[in-house]
Amino acid sequence: MSLGLDAKYEPLLLLNGVIKKNPDYSFPVHIIDRCFFIEFMGMADDEGYIESNYGKIEDYMRGGILPNRDLILICGTRNWIPEQESIKRIIAAFINNAVLSVYNRKE
């Protein structure tokens, strides 16, 4: 996946200094000194899959990493996944909005 960002695949992330997670991707954005994380939930139509991932999202939130602020959740189903270009647009728009909001607050 190339967005011109320094993406890291499955980086080790410590939450509260203890809980280890490996988000699918991390995107450090140095100009605003923030890091964004991507989780791809590939079977959002499977009850067992949802249950097994609920704890992961809960751990992120308890560690201060919040969906739609620091964490981008991209979902698919057993029969459908978003196209790579669509995923790139989602990530780029999310990060662009975050950067703009930081600069707009400075004005």
C-alpha positions in Angstrom: 0.0 0.0 0.0 1.6 3.2 -1.1 0.3 6.6 0.0 3.7 8.3 0.3 3.6 7.7 4.1 5.9 5.7 6.2 3.5 2.8 6.8 4.5 0.0 9.1 2.9 -3.4 8.8 1.8 -5.1 12.0 3.9 -3.0 14.3 4.1 -4.0 18.0 2.0 -1.6 20.0 2.0 -1.5 23.8 -1.2 -0.1 25.4 -0.8 1.1 29.0 2.7 -0.3 29.0 1.3 -3.9 29.2 -1.2 -5.0 26.5 0.5 -5.9 23.3 -1.3 -5.4 20.0 -0.3 -5.6 16.4 -2.6 -3.3 14.4 -2.6 -4.1 10.7 -0.8 -0.9 9.8 0.5 2.2 11.5 1.0 5.5 9.8 3.2 8.0 11.6 2.4 11.5 10.5 5.5 13.5 11.5 4.2 17.0 10.6 1.6 16.8 13.3 3.5 14.4 15.6 0.7 11.7 15.6 0.4 8.1 14.6 -2.7 6.5 13.1 -3.6 2.9 13.1 -5.5 0.7 10.7 -7.5 -2.4 11.6 -9.0 -4.4 8.8 -12.0 -6.5 9.9 -12.4 -8.9 7.1 -15.4 -10.8 8.2 -17.8 -8.3 9.7 -20.7 -10.5 8.9 -19.5 -13.4 11.1 -20.7 -13.4 14.7 -17.7 -15.3 16.0 -15.3 -13.0 14.2 -17.0 -9.9 15.6 -16.9 -11.4 19.2 -13.2 -12.2 18.9 -12.3 -8.7 17.7 -14.5 -6.8 20.2 -11.9 -7.2 22.9 -9.2 -5.8 20.6 -11.1 -2.6 19.9 -11.9 -2.4 23.6 -8.2 -2.6 24.4 -7.4 0.1 22.0 -10.0 2.4 23.5 -8.8 1.7 27.0 -5.3 2.6 25.8 -6.5 6.0 24.5 -6.6 5.0 20.8 -10.1 5.8 19.6 -11.9 4.9 16.5 -12.3 7.8 14.1 -9.6 9.8 15.9 -6.5 7.5 16.0 -7.9 4.2 14.7 -9.4 3.6 11.2 -11.6 0.5 11.1 -12.1 -0.9 7.6 -14.6 -3.7 7.3 -15.3 -6.3 4.7 -17.4 -9.5 4.7 -16.8 -13.1 3.7 -18.0 -12.2 0.2 -16.9 -8.6 -0.2 -13.8 -6.5 0.6 -13.3 -2.9 -0.4 -11.0 -2.4 -3.4 -7.4 -1.3 -2.6 -7.9 2.1 -4.2 -11.0 2.7 -2.1 -9.0 1.8 1.1 -6.2 4.2 0.0 -8.8 7.0 -0.4 -10.3 6.3 3.0 -6.9 6.4 4.7 -5.7 9.5 2.8 -8.9 11.4 3.5 -8.7 10.5 7.2 -5.1 11.6 7.6 -5.7 14.7 5.5 -8.6 15.7 7.7 -6.5 15.2 10.8 -3.7 17.3 9.5 -6.1 20.1 8.4 -7.8 20.1 11.8 -4.4 20.6 13.5 -3.5 23.5 11.2 -7.0 25.1 11.4 -6.7 25.2 15.2 -3.4 27.1 14.9 -5.0 29.9 12.9 
